[in-house]
Amino acid sequence: MRYHEVIKGRFLRRPNRFVAHVETADGIQICHVKNTGRCRELLVPDAAVYLEKAADPARKTAYDLIAVEKGDLLINMDAQAPNRVFQEWAAQGHFLPDVQSIRPEYRYGDSRLDFALCTPHGLHLVEVKGVTLEEDGVVRFPDAPTERGVKHIRELEKAVREGTAATLFFVIQMRGVRWFSPNDDTHPEFGAALREAAAAGVRICAYDCVVTPDQITMDRPVMVKL
């Protein structure tokens, strides 16, 4: 997926989850943060960040904060990007070669899962999670407790037990990492649920992405260590 009218700036502060103050060549901008996670290790004072100009000129915030530099890494932190990247990639047959159609926001049980891929063999349910938390080349999810995430894992496990294929797919919003693991320190219940689902037959996948200031594209599989 590609962004438009991207500019570089210097992160100053984040007064709340939704807003950041960024210094640019045109002055200080009040930006919408397209990620409600903590992102404490990313949005640090003076970090180089990238902003996309909002399509609506009447919007209160003229820019969206979409990416940040962390050392040698450029990390996309747009929470909407993983689903869009996965759908583009899957539509080209990279996830399932025999996919016939992709149905987003698919209602299953008590949850709305990200995708149901229709194939000649039946449905394949997919829940997508974006990963931005990195330390020493290891990426983890989540960066904050997520009861909703645990609920989604349980629904995928239920689907597999009822005979429907299911995958939990982690889109790593950067490139050049070593492996992916659940973040047991932050949310041990998520890690436990992930391991139980994997043992029950839920497929666990992680892929990294090529990230530039104005683009993010799915790239290569990453080792998963549960």
WOURNOR-V600259 format. One record per backbone hydrogen bond with DSSP energy under -1.0 kcal/mol. NH is the residue of the N-H (numbers start at 1). CO is the residue of the C=O. If there is no record, write none. Layout:
NH,CO  NH,CO
This chain:
3,214  7,51  9,49  10,23  11,47  12,21  13,21  20,31  21,13  22,29  23,10  24,27  27,24  29,22  31,20  32,63  33,18  34,65  42,39  43,39  44,42  46,11  47,44  49,9  50,67  51,7  52,64  53,5  54,62  59,56  64,52  65,32  66,50  67,50  68,75  69,48  70,73  73,70  75,68  76,173  77,66  79,34  81,78  84,80  85,81  86,82  87,83  88,84  89,85  90,86  91,87  93,90  94,89  99,96  100,118  101,118  103,116  105,114  106,113  108,111  111,108  113,106  115,126  116,103  117,124  118,101  119,122  122,119  124,117  125,165  126,115  127,167  129,169  131,171  135,138  138,135  139,179  140,133  150,146  151,147  152,148  153,149  154,150  155,151  156,152  157,153  158,154  159,155  160,156  161,157  162,158  163,160  164,159  167,125  168,203  169,127  170,205  171,129  172,207  173,131  174,172  178,137  180,223  181,139  183,141  184,182  187,183  191,187  192,188  193,189  194,190  195,191  196,192  197,193  198,194  199,195  200,196  201,198  202,197  203,166  205,168  207,170  208,220  209,174  210,217  212,215  215,212  216,1  217,210  219,208  222,206  225,180
